[in-house]
Amino acid sequence: MEINTNDLVEKLIQLAQEENIKAGMIVSGIGMLKDPEIGYYTGTGYEQKKLEGVYELVSITGYLQETTPKSPYSHNHC
């Protein structure tokens, strides 16, 4: 699947809604990200950081689940 959008997670959620996916695994993926926002655990809490530029995505894994009816959630590790 090719995703040409500024928001990878938003596109995965949209795909789940359009295809009526209730749960699924993201086994692998590669690609490129432009100006990504990353989140990470510092040991005491979560931080988010906006990066500028183009970055190679060498791996993605995760899952999709429906948290409430017609409300998918995507949790990913890149």
All heavy atoms as a GROMACS GRO file, in nm:
protein
  610
    1MET      N    1   0.084  -0.117   0.000
    1MET     CA    2   0.000   0.000   0.000
    1MET      C    3   0.089   0.123   0.000
    1MET      O    4   0.186   0.130   0.073
    1MET     CB    5  -0.088  -0.001   0.125
    1MET     CG    6  -0.166   0.125   0.143
    1MET     SD    7  -0.276   0.124   0.287
    1MET     CE    8  -0.166   0.090   0.419
    2GLU      N    9   0.055   0.219  -0.080
    2GLU     CA   10   0.127   0.346  -0.083
    2GLU      C   11   0.042   0.452  -0.015
    2GLU      O   12  -0.078   0.463  -0.039
    2GLU     CB   13   0.152   0.387  -0.228
    2GLU     CG   14   0.230   0.514  -0.241
    2GLU     CD   15   0.262   0.548  -0.387
    2GLU    OE1   16   0.265   0.456  -0.470
    2GLU    OE2   17   0.281   0.666  -0.414
    3ILE      N   18   0.106   0.528   0.073
    3ILE     CA   19   0.036   0.635   0.145
    3ILE      C   20   0.105   0.766   0.110
    3ILE      O   21   0.222   0.786   0.140
    3ILE     CB   22   0.040   0.612   0.297
    3ILE    CG1   23  -0.031   0.482   0.332
    3ILE    CG2   24  -0.021   0.731   0.370
    3ILE    CD1   25  -0.023   0.444   0.477
    4ASN      N   26   0.033   0.854   0.044
    4ASN     CA   27   0.084   0.987   0.011
    4ASN      C   28   0.003   1.090   0.090
    4ASN      O   29  -0.096   1.142   0.042
    4ASN     CB   30   0.072   1.015  -0.139
    4ASN     CG   31   0.166   0.930  -0.220
    4ASN    OD1   32   0.283   0.919  -0.186
    4ASN    ND2   33   0.116   0.869  -0.326
    5THR      N   34   0.044   1.114   0.212
    5THR     CA   35  -0.027   1.207   0.298
    5THR      C   36   0.070   1.262   0.400
    5THR      O   37   0.180   1.209   0.418
    5THR     CB   38  -0.146   1.138   0.368
    5THR    OG1   39  -0.213   1.232   0.450
    5THR    CG2   40  -0.100   1.022   0.455
    6ASN      N   41   0.030   1.365   0.469
    6ASN     CA   42   0.116   1.423   0.572
    6ASN      C   43   0.100   1.354   0.706
    6ASN      O   44   0.177   1.380   0.798
    6ASN     CB   45   0.085   1.573   0.589
    6ASN     CG   46   0.133   1.652   0.469
    6ASN    OD1   47   0.220   1.608   0.394
    6ASN    ND2   48   0.076   1.768   0.451
    7ASP      N   49   0.001   1.269   0.721
    7ASP     CA   50  -0.022   1.206   0.851
    7ASP      C   51  -0.042   1.056   0.835
    7ASP      O   52  -0.150   1.011   0.797
    7ASP     CB   53  -0.143   1.270   0.919
    7ASP     CG   54  -0.155   1.231   1.065
    7ASP    OD1   55  -0.111   1.120   1.103
    7ASP    OD2   56  -0.208   1.312   1.142
    8LEU      N   57   0.062   0.979   0.865
    8LEU     CA   58   0.059   0.834   0.850
    8LEU      C   59  -0.049   0.771   0.938
    8LEU      O   60  -0.128   0.690   0.892
    8LEU     CB   61   0.196   0.776   0.884
    8LEU     CG   62   0.208   0.624   0.886
    8LEU    CD1   63   0.182   0.567   0.748
    8LEU    CD2   64   0.345   0.582   0.936
    9VAL      N   65  -0.054   0.809   1.065
    9VAL     CA   66  -0.151   0.750   1.158
    9VAL      C   67  -0.294   0.783   1.114
    9VAL      O   68  -0.382   0.696   1.114
    9VAL     CB   69  -0.125   0.797   1.303
    9VAL    CG1   70  -0.234   0.747   1.396
    9VAL    CG2   71   0.012   0.751   1.350
   10GLU      N   72  -0.317   0.906   1.072
   10GLU     CA   73  -0.450   0.946   1.025
   10GLU      C   74  -0.493   0.862   0.905
   10GLU      O   75  -0.608   0.818   0.896
   10GLU     CB   76  -0.448   1.094   0.987
   10GLU     CG   77  -0.580   1.148   0.938
   10GLU     CD   78  -0.569   1.296   0.903
   10GLU    OE1   79  -0.544   1.377   0.993
   10GLU    OE2   80  -0.585   1.327   0.783
   11LYS      N   81  -0.401   0.835   0.814
   11LYS     CA   82  -0.432   0.755   0.696
   11LYS      C   83  -0.462   0.610   0.732
   11LYS      O   84  -0.553   0.548   0.676
   11LYS     CB   85  -0.317   0.761   0.596
   11LYS     CG   86  -0.345   0.691   0.466
   11LYS     CD   87  -0.459   0.755   0.390
   11LYS     CE   88  -0.476   0.688   0.254
   11LYS     NZ   89  -0.583   0.747   0.176
   12LEU      N   90  -0.388   0.554   0.829
   12LEU     CA   91  -0.415   0.417   0.874
   12LEU      C   92  -0.554   0.407   0.937
   12LEU      O   93  -0.628   0.311   0.913
   12LEU     CB   94  -0.308   0.372   0.972
   12LEU     CG   95  -0.169   0.349   0.914
   12LEU    CD1   96  -0.068   0.326   1.024
   12LEU    CD2   97  -0.169   0.233   0.815
   13ILE      N   98  -0.591   0.506   1.016
   13ILE     CA   99  -0.724   0.507   1.079
   13ILE      C  100  -0.832   0.521   0.972
   13ILE      O  101  -0.935   0.452   0.976
   13ILE     CB  102  -0.732   0.618   1.185
   13ILE    CG1  103  -0.644   0.580   1.304
   13ILE    CG2  104  -0.877   0.642   1.228
   13ILE    CD1  105  -0.626   0.690   1.407
   14GLN      N  106  -0.809   0.609   0.873
   14GLN     CA  107  -0.905   0.626   0.764
   14GLN      C  108  -0.923   0.495   0.687
   14GLN      O  109  -1.036   0.456   0.655
   14GLN     CB  110  -0.857   0.736   0.670
   14GLN     CG  111  -0.948   0.757   0.550
   14GLN     CD  112  -0.889   0.857   0.452
   14GLN    OE1  113  -0.789   0.924   0.478
   14GLN    NE2  114  -0.950   0.866   0.336
   15LEU      N  115  -0.813   0.426   0.658
   15LEU     CA  116  -0.820   0.297   0.589
   15LEU      C  117  -0.902   0.196   0.670
   15LEU      O  118  -0.986   0.125   0.614
   15LEU     CB  119  -0.679   0.243   0.564
   15LEU     CG  120  -0.672   0.104   0.503
   15LEU    CD1  121  -0.720   0.107   0.358
   15LEU    CD2  122  -0.530   0.051   0.510
   16ALA      N  123  -0.880   0.191   0.801
   16ALA     CA  124  -0.955   0.099   0.886
   16ALA      C  125  -1.105   0.129   0.880
   16ALA      O  126  -1.186   0.037   0.874
   16ALA     CB  127  -0.904   0.107   1.030
   17GLN      N  128  -1.141   0.257   0.881
   17GLN     CA  129  -1.282   0.294   0.874
   17GLN      C  130  -1.342   0.257   0.739
   17GLN      O  131  -1.450   0.199   0.732
   17GLN     CB  132  -1.298   0.444   0.900
   17GLN     CG  133  -1.271   0.484   1.043
   17GLN     CD  134  -1.268   0.634   1.064
   17GLN    OE1  135  -1.222   0.708   0.978
   17GLN    NE2  136  -1.314   0.677   1.179
   18GLU      N  137  -1.271   0.290   0.631
   18GLU     CA  138  -1.322   0.263   0.496
   18GLU      C  139  -1.338   0.114   0.468
   18GLU      O  140  -1.432   0.072   0.401
   18GLU     CB  141  -1.229   0.325   0.391
   18GLU     CG  142  -1.234   0.476   0.388
   18GLU     CD  143  -1.128   0.536   0.296
   18GLU    OE1  144  -1.047   0.460   0.239
   18GLU    OE2  145  -1.128   0.660   0.283
   19GLU      N  146  -1.246   0.033   0.520
   19GLU     CA  147  -1.248  -0.111   0.494
   19GLU      C  148  -1.314  -0.190   0.607
   19GLU      O  149  -1.311  -0.312   0.605
   19GLU     CB  150  -1.105  -0.161   0.471
   19GLU     CG  151  -1.036  -0.098   0.352
   19GLU     CD  152  -1.104  -0.128   0.219
   19GLU    OE1  153  -1.161  -0.239   0.204
   19GLU    OE2  154  -1.101  -0.041   0.130
   20ASN      N  155  -1.370  -0.120   0.706
   20ASN     CA  156  -1.438  -0.182   0.819
   20ASN      C  157  -1.347  -0.281   0.893
   20ASN      O  158  -1.386  -0.392   0.927
   20ASN     CB  159  -1.568  -0.249   0.775
   20ASN     CG  160  -1.661  -0.275   0.892
   20ASN    OD1  161  -1.660  -0.203   0.991
   20ASN    ND2  162  -1.741  -0.380   0.881
   21ILE      N  163  -1.222  -0.240   0.915
   21ILE     CA  164  -1.125  -0.323   0.986
   21ILE      C  165  -1.144  -0.302   1.136
   21ILE      O  166  -1.133  -0.190   1.185
   21ILE     CB  167  -0.981  -0.286   0.943
   21ILE    CG1  168  -0.962  -0.314   0.794
   21ILE    CG2  169  -0.879  -0.362   1.027
   21ILE    CD1  170  -0.832  -0.259   0.736
   22LYS      N  171  -1.173  -0.407   1.207
   22LYS     CA  172  -1.195  -0.400   1.352
   22LYS      C  173  -1.065  -0.417   1.430
   22LYS      O  174  -1.049  -0.363   1.539
   22LYS     CB  175  -1.292  -0.509   1.397
   22LYS     CG  176  -1.424  -0.508   1.324
   22LYS     CD  177  -1.509  -0.394   1.367
   22LYS     CE  178  -1.645  -0.404   1.298
   22LYS     NZ  179  -1.715  -0.281   1.293
   23ALA      N  180  -0.972  -0.495   1.376
   23ALA     CA  181  -0.843  -0.518   1.440
   23ALA      C  182  -0.746  -0.568   1.334
   23ALA      O  183  -0.784  -0.636   1.240
   23ALA     CB  184  -0.854  -0.620   1.552
   24GLY      N  185  -0.619  -0.532   1.350
   24GLY     CA  186  -0.520  -0.578   1.255
   24GLY      C  187  -0.380  -0.548   1.301
   24GLY      O  188  -0.359  -0.466   1.390
   25MET      N  189  -0.285  -0.615   1.240
   25MET     CA  190  -0.144  -0.597   1.272
   25MET      C  191  -0.073  -0.529   1.155
   25MET      O  192  -0.101  -0.561   1.039
   25MET     CB  193  -0.076  -0.732   1.297
   25MET     CG  194  -0.127  -0.806   1.418
   25MET     SD  195  -0.093  -0.724   1.573
   25MET     CE  196   0.083  -0.714   1.573
   26ILE      N  197   0.016  -0.440   1.187
   26ILE     CA  198   0.107  -0.383   1.089
   26ILE      C  199   0.236  -0.461   1.108
   26ILE      O  200   0.306  -0.443   1.208
   26ILE     CB  201   0.127  -0.232   1.112
   26ILE    CG1  202  -0.007  -0.162   1.102
   26ILE    CG2  203   0.230  -0.176   1.014
   26ILE    CD1  204  -0.008  -0.022   1.158
   27VAL      N  205   0.264  -0.552   1.017
   27VAL     CA  206   0.376  -0.644   1.032
   27VAL      C  207   0.507  -0.576   0.994
   27VAL      O  208   0.606  -0.589   1.064
   27VAL     CB  209   0.353  -0.772   0.950
   27VAL    CG1  210   0.473  -0.865   0.961
   27VAL    CG2  211   0.226  -0.842   0.995
   28SER      N  212   0.507  -0.504   0.883
   28SER     CA  213   0.630  -0.435   0.843
   28SER      C  214   0.598  -0.329   0.739
   28SER      O  215   0.492  -0.330   0.677
   28SER     CB  216   0.733  -0.532   0.788
   28SER     OG  217   0.691  -0.584   0.664
   29GLY      N  218   0.691  -0.238   0.723
   29GLY     CA  219   0.678  -0.135   0.623
   29GLY      C  220   0.805  -0.053   0.616
   29GLY      O  221   0.884  -0.051   0.711
   30ILE      N  222   0.827   0.012   0.502
   30ILE     CA  223   0.941   0.101   0.483
   30ILE      C  224   0.892   0.223   0.407
   30ILE      O  225   0.781   0.223   0.355
   30ILE     CB  226   1.055   0.033   0.404
   30ILE    CG1  227   1.006  -0.012   0.267
   30ILE    CG2  228   1.115  -0.082   0.484
   30ILE    CD1  229   1.116  -0.058   0.175
   31GLY      N  230   0.973   0.326   0.401
   31GLY     CA  231   0.934   0.442   0.324
   31GLY      C  232   1.009   0.566   0.364
   31GLY      O  233   1.124   0.560   0.407
   32MET      N  234   0.941   0.679   0.353
   32MET     CA  235   0.999   0.808   0.382
   32MET      C  236   0.897   0.890   0.459
   32MET      O  237   0.777   0.881   0.435
   32MET     CB  238   1.032   0.879   0.250
   32MET     CG  239   1.092   1.016   0.267
   32MET     SD  240   1.092   1.109   0.112
   32MET     CE  241   0.923   1.165   0.107
   33LEU      N  242   0.946   0.970   0.553
   33LEU     CA  243   0.861   1.061   0.629
   33LEU      C  244   0.912   1.203   0.612
   33LEU      O  245   1.033   1.227   0.612
   33LEU     CB  246   0.863   1.026   0.778
   33LEU     CG  247   0.816   0.886   0.816
   33LEU    CD1  248   0.843   0.861   0.964
   33LEU    CD2  249   0.669   0.869   0.784
   34LYS      N  250   0.822   1.297   0.596
   34LYS     CA  251   0.859   1.438   0.586
   34LYS      C  252   0.804   1.512   0.706
   34LYS      O  253   0.684   1.504   0.736
   34LYS     CB  254   0.804   1.498   0.457
   34LYS     CG  255   0.843   1.643   0.437
   34LYS     CD  256   0.791   1.698   0.307
   34LYS     CE  257   0.832   1.843   0.295
   34LYS     NZ  258   0.770   1.904   0.177
   35ASP      N  259   0.891   1.581   0.778
   35ASP     CA  260   0.856   1.660   0.897
   35ASP      C  261   0.775   1.578   0.998
   35ASP      O  262   0.666   1.618   1.039
   35ASP     CB  263   0.777   1.786   0.857
   35ASP     CG  264   0.855   1.876   0.763
   35ASP    OD1  265   0.979   1.878   0.772
   35ASP    OD2  266   0.792   1.945   0.681
   36PRO      N  267   0.826   1.461   1.039
   36PRO     CA  268   0.750   1.376   1.131
   36PRO      C  269   0.746   1.430   1.274
   36PRO      O  270   0.833   1.507   1.315
   36PRO     CB  271   0.826   1.244   1.127
   36PRO     CG  272   0.967   1.284   1.101
   36PRO     CD  273   0.957   1.402   1.008
   37GLU      N  274   0.646   1.389   1.346
   37GLU     CA  275   0.638   1.414   1.490
   37GLU      C  276   0.656   1.280   1.559
   37GLU      O  277   0.587   1.184   1.527
   37GLU     CB  278   0.504   1.474   1.528
   37GLU     CG  279   0.495   1.509   1.674
   37GLU     CD  280   0.365   1.581   1.709
   37GLU    OE1  281   0.319   1.664   1.627
   37GLU    OE2  282   0.312   1.555   1.816
   38ILE      N  283   0.753   1.273   1.649
   38ILE     CA  284   0.782   1.148   1.718
   38ILE      C  285   0.746   1.160   1.865
   38ILE      O  286   0.742   1.269   1.921
   38ILE     CB  287   0.930   1.106   1.700
   38ILE    CG1  288   1.023   1.209   1.764
   38ILE    CG2  289   0.962   1.083   1.555
   38ILE    CD1  290   1.168   1.162   1.771
   39GLY      N  291   0.720   1.048   1.927
   39GLY     CA  292   0.695   1.043   2.070
   39GLY      C  293   0.782   0.936   2.132
   39GLY      O  294   0.810   0.834   2.069
   40TYR      N  295   0.828   0.961   2.252
   40TYR     CA  296   0.914   0.865   2.319
   40TYR      C  297   0.901   0.878   2.470
   40TYR      O  298   0.861   0.982   2.522
   40TYR     CB  299   1.060   0.881   2.275
   40TYR     CG  300   1.114   1.022   2.294
   40TYR    CD1  301   1.182   1.057   2.410
   40TYR    CD2  302   1.095   1.119   2.197
   40TYR    CE1  303   1.230   1.186   2.429
   40TYR    CE2  304   1.142   1.248   2.214
   40TYR     CZ  305   1.210   1.281   2.330
   40TYR     OH  306   1.256   1.408   2.348
   41TYR      N  307   0.935   0.771   2.539
   41TYR     CA  308   0.928   0.767   2.685
   41TYR      C  309   1.063   0.806   2.743
   41TYR      O  310   1.166   0.754   2.703
   41TYR     CB  311   0.888   0.626   2.732
   41TYR     CG  312   0.860   0.618   2.879
   41TYR    CD1  313   0.750   0.682   2.935
   41TYR    CD2  314   0.943   0.547   2.964
   41TYR    CE1  315   0.724   0.674   3.070
   41TYR    CE2  316   0.918   0.538   3.099
   41TYR     CZ  317   0.808   0.603   3.152
   41TYR     OH  318   0.782   0.596   3.286
   42THR      N  319   1.064   0.899   2.838
   42THR     CA  320   1.188   0.950   2.896
   42THR      C  321   1.230   0.876   3.023
   42THR      O  322   1.336   0.900   3.074
   42THR     CB  323   1.175   1.098   2.932
   42THR    OG1  324   1.075   1.112   3.034
   42THR    CG2  325   1.138   1.181   2.811
   43GLY      N  326   1.144   0.791   3.074
   43GLY     CA  327   1.169   0.725   3.202
   43GLY      C  328   1.074   0.777   3.309
   43GLY      O  329   1.047   0.709   3.407
   44THR      N  330   1.025   0.898   3.288
   44THR     CA  331   0.928   0.956   3.382
   44THR      C  332   0.799   1.001   3.313
   44THR      O  333   0.700   1.028   3.380
   44THR     CB  334   0.989   1.078   3.455
   44THR    OG1  335   1.029   1.175   3.358
   44THR    CG2  336   1.108   1.037   3.539
   45GLY      N  337   0.800   1.008   3.182
   45GLY     CA  338   0.682   1.050   3.107
   45GLY      C  339   0.710   1.048   2.959
   45GLY      O  340   0.820   1.019   2.915
   46TYR      N  341   0.606   1.080   2.882
   46TYR     CA  342   0.619   1.081   2.737
   46TYR      C  343   0.648   1.221   2.686
   46TYR      O  344   0.594   1.318   2.736
   46TYR     CB  345   0.493   1.025   2.671
   46TYR     CG  346   0.484   0.876   2.682
   46TYR    CD1  347   0.418   0.815   2.787
   46TYR    CD2  348   0.545   0.795   2.587
   46TYR    CE1  349   0.411   0.677   2.798
   46TYR    CE2  350   0.540   0.657   2.597
   46TYR     CZ  351   0.472   0.599   2.702
   46TYR     OH  352   0.468   0.463   2.712
   47GLU      N  353   0.733   1.229   2.587
   47GLU     CA  354   0.768   1.354   2.521
   47GLU      C  355   0.731   1.344   2.374
   47GLU      O  356   0.734   1.235   2.317
   47GLU     CB  357   0.919   1.380   2.530
   47GLU     CG  358   0.973   1.396   2.670
   47GLU     CD  359   0.963   1.537   2.721
   47GLU    OE1  360   0.961   1.630   2.638
   47GLU    OE2  361   0.958   1.554   2.844
   48GLN      N  362   0.698   1.455   2.313
   48GLN     CA  363   0.676   1.460   2.169
   48GLN      C  364   0.770   1.563   2.110
   48GLN      O  365   0.797   1.666   2.173
   48GLN     CB  366   0.532   1.496   2.136
   48GLN     CG  367   0.435   1.385   2.168
   48GLN     CD  368   0.295   1.420   2.124
   48GLN    OE1  369   0.249   1.531   2.143
   48GLN    NE2  370   0.227   1.323   2.063
   49LYS      N  371   0.819   1.534   1.991
   49LYS     CA  372   0.913   1.624   1.926
   49LYS      C  373   0.883   1.628   1.777
   49LYS      O  374   0.867   1.525   1.714
   49LYS     CB  375   1.056   1.575   1.949
   49LYS     CG  376   1.162   1.666   1.895
   49LYS     CD  377   1.301   1.617   1.932
   49LYS     CE  378   1.406   1.714   1.885
   49LYS     NZ  379   1.541   1.671   1.922
   50LYS      N  380   0.873   1.749   1.724
   50LYS     CA  381   0.851   1.769   1.581
   50LYS      C  382   0.987   1.782   1.513
   50LYS      O  383   1.069   1.864   1.554
   50LYS     CB  384   0.768   1.895   1.558
   50LYS     CG  385   0.739   1.927   1.415
   50LYS     CD  386   0.628   1.844   1.360
   50LYS     CE  387   0.589   1.897   1.223
   50LYS     NZ  388   0.513   1.806   1.146
   51LEU      N  389   1.012   1.697   1.414
   51LEU     CA  390   1.137   1.702   1.339
   51LEU      C  391   1.111   1.770   1.205
   51LEU      O  392   1.002   1.759   1.150
   51LEU     CB  393   1.190   1.561   1.315
   51LEU     CG  394   1.214   1.476   1.439
   51LEU    CD1  395   1.255   1.334   1.400
   51LEU    CD2  396   1.320   1.538   1.528
   52GLU      N  397   1.211   1.839   1.153
   52GLU     CA  398   1.198   1.902   1.021
   52GLU      C  399   1.290   1.832   0.923
   52GLU      O  400   1.401   1.792   0.958
   52GLU     CB  401   1.233   2.050   1.030
   52GLU     CG  402   1.133   2.130   1.112
   52GLU     CD  403   1.164   2.279   1.114
   52GLU    OE1  404   1.249   2.325   1.034
   52GLU    OE2  405   1.102   2.348   1.195
   53GLY      N  406   1.242   1.813   0.804
   53GLY     CA  407   1.322   1.749   0.700
   53GLY      C  408   1.264   1.617   0.656
   53GLY      O  409   1.153   1.579   0.696
   54VAL      N  410   1.340   1.546   0.576
   54VAL     CA  411   1.299   1.417   0.520
   54VAL      C  412   1.378   1.307   0.590
   54VAL      O  413   1.500   1.317   0.604
   54VAL     CB  414   1.323   1.414   0.368
   54VAL    CG1  415   1.290   1.278   0.311
   54VAL    CG2  416   1.241   1.522   0.300
   55TYR      N  417   1.309   1.203   0.633
   55TYR     CA  418   1.371   1.093   0.707
   55TYR      C  419   1.331   0.961   0.643
   55TYR      O  420   1.217   0.943   0.601
   55TYR     CB  421   1.326   1.094   0.854
   55TYR     CG  422   1.373   1.215   0.928
   55TYR    CD1  423   1.302   1.334   0.925
   55TYR    CD2  424   1.490   1.210   1.002
   55TYR    CE1  425   1.346   1.446   0.992
   55TYR    CE2  426   1.535   1.322   1.071
   55TYR     CZ  427   1.462   1.440   1.065
   55TYR     OH  428   1.507   1.550   1.132
   56GLU      N  429   1.426   0.867   0.640
   56GLU     CA  430   1.398   0.733   0.589
   56GLU      C  431   1.328   0.652   0.698
   56GLU      O  432   1.371   0.651   0.814
   56GLU     CB  433   1.528   0.664   0.550
   56GLU     CG  434   1.506   0.527   0.491
   56GLU     CD  435   1.635   0.460   0.448
   56GLU    OE1  436   1.743   0.508   0.482
   56GLU    OE2  437   1.624   0.357   0.381
   57LEU      N  438   1.220   0.588   0.662
   57LEU     CA  439   1.149   0.498   0.752
   57LEU      C  440   1.199   0.357   0.721
   57LEU      O  441   1.169   0.301   0.616
   57LEU     CB  442   0.998   0.508   0.730
   57LEU     CG  443   0.911   0.417   0.814
   57LEU    CD1  444   0.923   0.451   0.961
   57LEU    CD2  445   0.766   0.428   0.770
   58VAL      N  446   1.282   0.303   0.810
   58VAL     CA  447   1.344   0.173   0.783
   58VAL      C  448   1.261   0.057   0.838
   58VAL      O  449   1.284  -0.058   0.803
   58VAL     CB  450   1.489   0.166   0.837
   58VAL    CG1  451   1.577   0.267   0.765
   58VAL    CG2  452   1.493   0.188   0.987
   59SER      N  453   1.163   0.088   0.927
   59SER     CA  454   1.079  -0.017   0.981
   59SER      C  455   0.956   0.044   1.047
   59SER      O  456   0.965   0.150   1.108
   59SER     CB  457   1.157  -0.097   1.086
   59SER     OG  458   1.074  -0.194   1.145
   60ILE      N  459   0.844  -0.022   1.033
   60ILE     CA  460   0.722   0.015   1.108
   60ILE      C  461   0.652  -0.114   1.145
   60ILE      O  462   0.647  -0.210   1.068
   60ILE     CB  463   0.628   0.109   1.030
   60ILE    CG1  464   0.508   0.148   1.116
   60ILE    CG2  465   0.585   0.049   0.898
   60ILE    CD1  466   0.420   0.256   1.058
   61THR      N  467   0.602  -0.118   1.266
   61THR     CA  468   0.522  -0.229   1.315
   61THR      C  469   0.417  -0.171   1.409
   61THR      O  470   0.433  -0.061   1.459
   61THR     CB  471   0.611  -0.334   1.386
   61THR    OG1  472   0.530  -0.446   1.422
   61THR    CG2  473   0.676  -0.279   1.510
   62GLY      N  474   0.311  -0.242   1.431
   62GLY     CA  475   0.208  -0.191   1.520
   62GLY      C  476   0.077  -0.266   1.504
   62GLY      O  477   0.073  -0.376   1.452
   63TYR      N  478  -0.029  -0.201   1.549
   63TYR     CA  479  -0.160  -0.263   1.538
   63TYR      C  480  -0.270  -0.159   1.523
   63TYR      O  481  -0.252  -0.041   1.552
   63TYR     CB  482  -0.190  -0.352   1.660
   63TYR     CG  483  -0.198  -0.278   1.793
   63TYR    CD1  484  -0.318  -0.222   1.836
   63TYR    CD2  485  -0.087  -0.267   1.875
   63TYR    CE1  486  -0.326  -0.155   1.956
   63TYR    CE2  487  -0.094  -0.200   1.996
   63TYR     CZ  488  -0.215  -0.144   2.036
   63TYR     OH  489  -0.222  -0.077   2.156
   64LEU      N  490  -0.383  -0.206   1.475
   64LEU     CA  491  -0.507  -0.128   1.468
   64LEU      C  492  -0.609  -0.199   1.554
   64LEU      O  493  -0.616  -0.322   1.554
   64LEU     CB  494  -0.561  -0.124   1.324
   64LEU     CG  495  -0.482  -0.042   1.223
   64LEU    CD1  496  -0.524  -0.082   1.083
   64LEU    CD2  497  -0.506   0.105   1.245
   65GLN      N  498  -0.687  -0.122   1.627
   65GLN     CA  499  -0.796  -0.181   1.703
   65GLN      C  500  -0.911  -0.082   1.709
   65GLN      O  501  -0.892   0.038   1.701
   65GLN     CB  502  -0.753  -0.217   1.845
   65GLN     CG  503  -0.735  -0.098   1.936
   65GLN     CD  504  -0.694  -0.139   2.076
   65GLN    OE1  505  -0.612  -0.227   2.092
   65GLN    NE2  506  -0.749  -0.074   2.175
   66GLU      N  507  -1.031  -0.135   1.721
   66GLU     CA  508  -1.148  -0.052   1.735
   66GLU      C  509  -1.172  -0.031   1.884
   66GLU      O  510  -1.204  -0.125   1.957
   66GLU     CB  511  -1.269  -0.119   1.668
   66GLU     CG  512  -1.388  -0.028   1.658
   66GLU     CD  513  -1.498  -0.092   1.577
   66GLU    OE1  514  -1.550  -0.197   1.620
   66GLU    OE2  515  -1.531  -0.037   1.472
   67THR      N  516  -1.152   0.093   1.933
   67THR     CA  517  -1.167   0.121   2.075
   67THR      C  518  -1.313   0.141   2.115
   67THR      O  519  -1.354   0.101   2.222
   67THR     CB  520  -1.086   0.246   2.115
   67THR    OG1  521  -1.124   0.355   2.030
   67THR    CG2  522  -0.938   0.219   2.100
   68THR      N  523  -1.389   0.202   2.029
   68THR     CA  524  -1.535   0.214   2.043
   68THR      C  525  -1.592   0.191   1.904
   68THR      O  526  -1.519   0.198   1.805
   68THR     CB  527  -1.576   0.355   2.094
   68THR    OG1  528  -1.531   0.454   2.000
   68THR    CG2  529  -1.518   0.385   2.231
   69PRO      N  530  -1.720   0.163   1.893
   69PRO     CA  531  -1.776   0.138   1.759
   69PRO      C  532  -1.741   0.250   1.661
   69PRO      O  533  -1.759   0.367   1.690
   69PRO     CB  534  -1.927   0.131   1.785
   69PRO     CG  535  -1.937   0.082   1.926
   69PRO     CD  536  -1.820   0.147   1.997
   70LYS      N  537  -1.685   0.209   1.549
   70LYS     CA  538  -1.647   0.299   1.439
   70LYS      C  539  -1.541   0.400   1.480
   70LYS      O  540  -1.533   0.509   1.425
   70LYS     CB  541  -1.770   0.368   1.381
   70LYS     CG  542  -1.869   0.268   1.325
   70LYS     CD  543  -1.976   0.334   1.245
   70LYS     CE  544  -2.075   0.228   1.206
   70LYS     NZ  545  -2.105   0.217   1.071
   71SER      N  546  -1.459   0.367   1.579
   71SER     CA  547  -1.352   0.455   1.623
   71SER      C  548  -1.220   0.378   1.632
   71SER      O  549  -1.180   0.336   1.740
   71SER     CB  550  -1.387   0.519   1.758
   71SER     OG  551  -1.282   0.602   1.801
   72PRO      N  552  -1.152   0.358   1.519
   72PRO     CA  553  -1.027   0.283   1.520
   72PRO      C  554  -0.914   0.360   1.590
   72PRO      O  555  -0.914   0.482   1.595
   72PRO     CB  556  -0.993   0.263   1.374
   72PRO     CG  557  -1.108   0.310   1.296
   72PRO     CD  558  -1.191   0.396   1.386
   73TYR      N  559  -0.817   0.285   1.640
   73TYR     CA  560  -0.698   0.340   1.705
   73TYR      C  561  -0.578   0.270   1.644
   73TYR      O  562  -0.581   0.150   1.618
   73TYR     CB  563  -0.705   0.314   1.855
   73TYR     CG  564  -0.578   0.348   1.930
   73TYR    CD1  565  -0.545   0.479   1.959
   73TYR    CD2  566  -0.491   0.247   1.969
   73TYR    CE1  567  -0.429   0.510   2.026
   73TYR    CE2  568  -0.374   0.277   2.038
   73TYR     CZ  569  -0.344   0.410   2.066
   73TYR     OH  570  -0.228   0.439   2.132
   74SER      N  571  -0.472   0.344   1.618
   74SER     CA  572  -0.350   0.287   1.562
   74SER      C  573  -0.233   0.314   1.655
   74SER      O  574  -0.209   0.427   1.695
   74SER     CB  575  -0.322   0.349   1.424
   74SER     OG  576  -0.205   0.294   1.368
   75HIS      N  577  -0.162   0.209   1.692
   75HIS     CA  578  -0.043   0.221   1.777
   75HIS      C  579   0.075   0.165   1.698
   75HIS      O  580   0.072   0.049   1.655
   75HIS     CB  581  -0.062   0.140   1.907
   75HIS     CG  582   0.056   0.151   1.998
   75HIS    ND1  583   0.064   0.249   2.093
   75HIS    CD2  584   0.168   0.077   2.006
   75HIS    CE1  585   0.179   0.234   2.159
   75HIS    NE2  586   0.244   0.130   2.108
   76ASN      N  587   0.176   0.251   1.673
   76ASN     CA  588   0.284   0.214   1.583
   76ASN      C  589   0.421   0.239   1.646
   76ASN      O  590   0.436   0.330   1.727
   76ASN     CB  591   0.275   0.295   1.454
   76ASN     CG  592   0.138   0.288   1.393
   76ASN    OD1  593   0.096   0.182   1.352
   76ASN    ND2  594   0.067   0.398   1.392
   77HIS      N  595   0.517   0.161   1.602
   77HIS     CA  596   0.657   0.181   1.638
   77HIS      C  597   0.736   0.190   1.508
   77HIS      O  598   0.725   0.102   1.423
   77HIS     CB  599   0.710   0.065   1.723
   77HIS     CG  600   0.649   0.062   1.859
   77HIS    ND1  601   0.707   0.123   1.967
   77HIS    CD2  602   0.533   0.008   1.904
   77HIS    CE1  603   0.630   0.106   2.073
   77HIS    NE2  604   0.523   0.036   2.037
   78CYS      N  605   0.813   0.296   1.495
   78CYS     CA  606   0.893   0.317   1.374
   78CYS      C  607   1.039   0.327   1.411
   78CYS      O  608   1.074   0.369   1.516
   78CYS     CB  609   0.853   0.448   1.305
   78CYS     SG  610   0.681   0.452   1.253
   0.00000   0.00000   0.00000
